[in-house]
Amino acid sequence: MPVPLRLSIMSNREPEETLFSRGDSAPLAERMRPRDLAEVIGQEEILGPTGALRALIERGSYRALLFWGPPGTGKTTVGRIISARSSARFIHLSAALTGVREVRAVLERSQERFHLEGKRDLLFLDELHRFNRAQQDVLLSYLEEGSVLFIGATTENPSFYLVPALLSRCQLFLFHPLTTADLRRVIHRALSDPRGVGGQYRLTPEAEEMLIAFADGDARRALTALETSAAITSQLEIDVAVVERALQHKAVRYDRAGEEHYNLISAFHKSIRNSDPDAALYWLARMLAGGEDPRYIARRLIRIASEDVGLAAPDGLAIAVAAAAAVDRVGLPECDLALAHAAVYLACAPKSNALYTGLNAAHADVVARPNEPVPLHLCNAPTRTMRDIGYGNGYKYAHDFPDGVAPMECLPAALRGRRYYQPTDRGDEQDIATRLERFKKLRKGER
């Protein structure tokens, strides 16, 4: 059975208040939706006085746009403002609720209207990342022709989910989570504006901070929480207790399969690399609260132990492996401290990427140079024939020498003198560097 078409169409022949205001029965977030660019809070980088998107909107020089950012950051609002300024009929579709047939029908009607009346519709396609490649291809010819203004909105990284042909036809703009200052302005406006609660309530400073923390950069979430708080109290003052009752708990924004997954593990890894245990614990807590698989975190800790700590603190690898074993043996929630144990140890340990850079340099030589044969003196000679042709000739057994190092080269002749592992002067590698200099002389026969 085909999915029923779900869309909203708004004509700019309606009065502006009809387009943006829904009356007291509408949710607070909808009533407070900005009606023009002057009312938009946040996104200064793209909508401020020197913002590129603002310039395009003011000049009307746009055909296809992509808005990428988390929920509640103004993507739909800006789409509606563009529709109003361009006198285009606003058509809102969600890729999560519609299929190719419905989208094509809308595009064909818009194309016909453009050719008959010379007027464009603005198709706002939300959650665009939900469309597969074939579904996205339906848009291409209409965008090429320019018979419809198009805005695609997504919370996921477009480079992961959108086809190159669609990306090349659209101008991409990134919407950031609202800052604390932005959210404070959103809340204050809702408290004082007649479209909001119109001065009927006031927030204590502590309650305001709780709302801002709960919103997590999402204006809609802040306003919904404020509206719920006002609805459940008979007092004029909304305090922390009221907000706690309204919120119940904070839902952590985290997508184990999406970009946030990669962003948080990246922040975790880089915090440990930069020797910041406090940041490492924070990002670890964020991932665990969001339901991340602890085995994934443990695998990354093992990688960090060799990539960023290495032989500057050799125990780091053993501790990371032990944390991974603890994850397998006890699971969550008990394994959280084992992960914290390893994360803090690695953050506090001396750092060296000498193993990482050394292996990469060796890989580069393997790829770029001919594969050199193993020197004959290093080859085993299990048969007489092999011994007769020179296998094993000149091999010196290291333990036969007083220092345990034989005067013998182990790299192919074409690579003699190459140094892949170059220890730092941090942690245990300082001693390793000294030993390696002595070993180098012994291999050259300098006693």
N, C-alpha and C positions, 0 to 999 in steps of 0.2 A: 504493500500500500504506500503511495507516495506521501512524503511528509508535507503537511499543509503549509502553505506560504505564510510566513509571519514577518510582517514588515510594518513600518510606520512611515507614512508620507505626510509631509507638512508643506503647505503652500505658503509662499511669502505674500500672497494676497491677504492672508489673515493678519490682524493687528499683531504687533510685536508681543504684547502681553499674552495673547493666545498662544503664540509660538513657544514662549519660554516659561510662562507662569501657569501652574496647574490648579491654583486655589489652595485653600487650607487643607483639603483632603489629600493632596499630593505629599509624598515623603519630603522631609525637610531638605534632603540633599537635592531633590528635584526643584523645590521652590527656590533654593539658593543658587541654582546653576547660573553662572555669569551670562549676561545678555550681550556683552560686547567685550572687546579686548581690554578696555579700561578696567573691567571688573575681574579679569582673570588674575588669580594669585598664583605665584610661582612660575617656573619655566622661563626665568629671565634670560637665559642663554639664547633661546630661540624666539621668545615673544617680547623681550625687553625692547627698549628704544632702538638698539642696534641689532636686534635679532633677525636672523635670515628669514624665518617663517613669517614674522610680522611684516617684513618688507614685501614678501610675496603676496600676503593677504591685502595689504594696503594698495599695492599696484594691480592686483587682480591677475598676476602673471603665474598661473598654475593650472595644471590639467589633472595630474595624478600625483597623489601624496601617500606616503606611508608614515604612520605614527606608531612608534615602538616604545612601550613603557608599561610599568605595572598599573594595576587598577587604581582608579580614583585620582589620576594625575592630570585630567583635563582633556583627554583625546576626543571624546564625543562632544564635549562642550565646544572645543575649537572647531570641530566639524560643523556644528550647528551655526556658529558665528560666521564661518566662511559661507555657508549656505545663505544666510540672511544678507550678507554683504554683496553676494553675487546674484541675488534675486533668483536663486536656483531652488527648485523643489527638493526638499530633503527626504531622501529615502534611506531608511535604516534597516539593514539586514544583518543577521548573525550567521556566520559560517557554521556555527554549531547546530543551527536549527533549519538551515535551508540547503538544498542541493543544486546541482548544475541547472536542472530544468527551471527552477524558480528564478535563479540569478539570470539565466539567459532571457527569460520572459521579461524581467524588469529592464534589462539592457535593450531589448528590442523595442519595448514601448518608449523608452527614453530616446532611442535612436530615431524612431518615427516622429516623436514630438519635436526633436531638434530639426529634422528636415522639413516638417510642416509649419512649425511656429518659430523656428530659429531660437528656441529657448532650451537651455540645458537643465537636466536634473543633476543633483549631487547624490551619488550612491556612496553611502558610508557602510562599508563592509567590516563588521566587527569580528574579532577572533579569526582573522584571516588565516592564521597558521593551521586551523582545522581543515582547510581545503588541501586535498592532495594535488599532485602535479597536474594531472589531467583536468581537475576542476579549476585550477588557477589559469590554465591555458585558455579557458573560455573568455577570460577578461581581455586577452591581449589585443584582438582585432578592434574592439570597441575603444580601448585606450589609445590605440594607434590612430584611429579615425578622429577621436576627440569629440564624439557626440555626447559624451557624458563626463561630468566632473567626477573624479573618483578619489576616495580616501579609504585606505585599508588600515585597520588598527589591529595590533597584535601585542600580546604580552611576552611573546617568545622572540628570540633572536632571529631576525629575518634571514640572515645568511644561512641558518640551519634549516629553515622551513619553506622558504620561498624560492621559486625557480628563477634562474638568472635572467630570463627574458622579462619577467615581471619586475624584478628589481631594477633592471636597466631602464624601464619606462617610468619609474616613480622616483620622486625625491623623498629621501628618508630623513625623518626628524625624530630625535630621541627625547622622550619625556622622562624626566627624573622624578623619583619620589619627592614629595613636598618636604621642605625642611621644617625644623621645629618652629622657626619664625613664621613660615608660611601657614602652618597649621594653626598657630596662635591667631593669626589674622582671620583665617576662615572661621574659627570658633567665635571670635569677638564680633565679626560681622553678623553671624547667625543670631547671636544674643541680642544685638541692637537693631537689626534691620526688620522693618515691618513684615517682610516676606518670611522672616524666620520666626523666632519666638518673641520678637518685638518688645524686648526689655522686661518680659514677665519673670525672668529668672536671672540669677547671677551664680557664677561658679566661684568656689573657693580656689585659691592658687594651687592647692594640693590636688583638687579634683581636675583642674585644668591640665596639670602636668600628667595625670593619669590618662586622661583622654588623648593627649598628644602621644604618649608612649604607646597606647593601644592602637592608635591610628596607623603607626608604622609607615608614615609617608602618604597615606591614602585619605584624601579629603572626604570622600563619600563615607568611609568608615568612621571618621571623626564626627561627621554630622549625624549619622545614624545612631552612634553611641550617645551623642548629646540629646537627640530626640527621645531615645528610650529612657534616658535618665530623667528628662523632664516629665515623661509620661507616667513614671512610677512613683513620683514624689508629690506630696501635697504642700511642700514647703517652697518658699521663694528661693531659698539658697540650696544649690546642689553641692553637696560635699562628697568626700571620698567614699563614705559608706554608701551613698546613693549610687555613685558610679560603679562601685564594686558589685552591687546588686544588679545593676543594668548589664554589666559586661560578663559576669560569671567567670570567664577566663579569657586569656589572650590566645587567639589562634595564630601560631607562628607561621609567617609566610615562607614557604619552602616547597620546592618542587623537586623531588628526587630524580625526575627524568628530564628536567628542563635546565635552563641557563643558571638559575639560582643554585642548583646543585654544584655546577662548575665554579661559580663565583665564590661560594663559601669554602670549598676545598682549596681553591687557589689562595684565598685570604689566610686560611689555616696554615698552608705550606709556607707561604711567604713570611708569615709572622714568626714561625719557628726559625726559618732561615735568617731572619733579622734579629734573632736572639731576644724576642719579646714574649716571655711566658704568659703575661697577662692577656695579651691579644690572642695567643694560642688557645688559652682556656675559654675565652669568650666565644671564638669561632667554633671550638669543639662543642660548647654548650648549645650554640645555635643549631648545629647539625644534629645533635642528639635529640634536642627538643622537637626538631622538624621530622624526626623519624628516619634519619639516615641509617643505612646498614652499618653497624659498627665494624664489620669485617672489611668494608671498603676503607674506613678511616684507618684501620690497623695496617692495611696494605700500603697506604700512603705513608704512614710512619716508618715502615720498613724501607721504603724508597728514600725518604728524607735522611734516614740514618746513614745511608751510603752516599747519597748525592751531595748532601750539604754538611754533614759532620765527618763522615769518612774515618780516616785513621788519625784524625786529630783527637778523637775520643772513641777508640775501637769498641768500648762497651756499649755504645749507642745501638749498634745493630742487635746485640744480644738482648737488650732491654726492649727494643721494638718487637723482636720476634716473641719474647716472653709475653708482651701485651697482646699480641695476636693469638697466642695460645690461651691466654686468659679469656679472650672473647669467645673462643671455641668451647672452652670448658664450662664457663659460668653464664655467658650471655648477658643480656641487659635485664635489669638495670645494674647488676653487680659489677659488670666489666667496665663501667664508666670510669672508675678510679684508675684502673690499669691503663686505659687510654690516656688519662690525664697524667699519670706517672711518666709514661713514655714521652708525651708531648712536652712536658715541663723539663724533663732531663735533656731532651734534644735541643730545646730552646736555650737552655743554660750552658750547654756544652760548647767548647771551642769549635769553630767552624772551618771546614776545608772542603773545597770542591775539586781537589786534585785528582781523586779517583774518576770523577765525572768527566773532567776535561781530558784526563789521560786516556780514558777509554774512547772518547770521541775522536781524539787525535789518531789513535791506533785504527779506529774504524775508517777514518778519512784516508789513511795510507792504504788500507786494504782495498778500498773502492777505487782510488785514483792511480795506484801503481800496479805493475804486474805482480802476480802472486809468486813471490820468491820461493824457490825450493828450500826445504829444510836443510841446513848445513849437514854434511855427511857425518861429522863427528857427533852430532846430536841424534842421529838415527840409530834405532836398535838394529842389531845384526843377529837374528835368531838362526840363520843358516850360514853354511860355509861359503856358499856362492855370494851372499851379501857381504860377508867379511872380505872376500877376495876382491870385490869391486870397490871397497873402501868404506862401507857402512861402519860407523863407530870408530874409525881411525882418528886418533888424536883426542878422543874423549878423556877428560880428567875428572875423576871422582872427587867431588868437593870435600868429602869428609877425610880424604887422605892428606889434606893440607892443614897446617896448624890453626889457621883462622877460619877454617870451614868454607873458604872461597878459593876456587881453582883459577889459575891464570888462563882464562878461556872466554871467548866471546860467544854469545848465544843468539844474537840477531843475525839474519842473513847479511852477507857482505855489503849489499847495496844499501842497507839500512844502518850500518855501523855508526854509532855516535848519536842515534836518535834517542830523545828523552821524551817519553810519554807521561810518566808519573813524575811530577815535580812537587814534592811536599812543601807545605807552607812552614812558617815559623811559629804556628799556633798549636798549642796542646802537645800531644804525643808526637806530632809530626816534626817538631823541632828536633827531637832525638833521632827520629827516623832519617831526617835529612843528613845529620852528622854521620850515621851509620852508612848510608848510601854512598857518601863521598869516600869513605874508607873502603867499601866494597869495590867501588869503581877502580881505585888504585890497585887493589889486590887482583882484580881481573886482568889488569894490564901487566901484572907481574912485579909491581912495585911493592916490596916487602919492607 
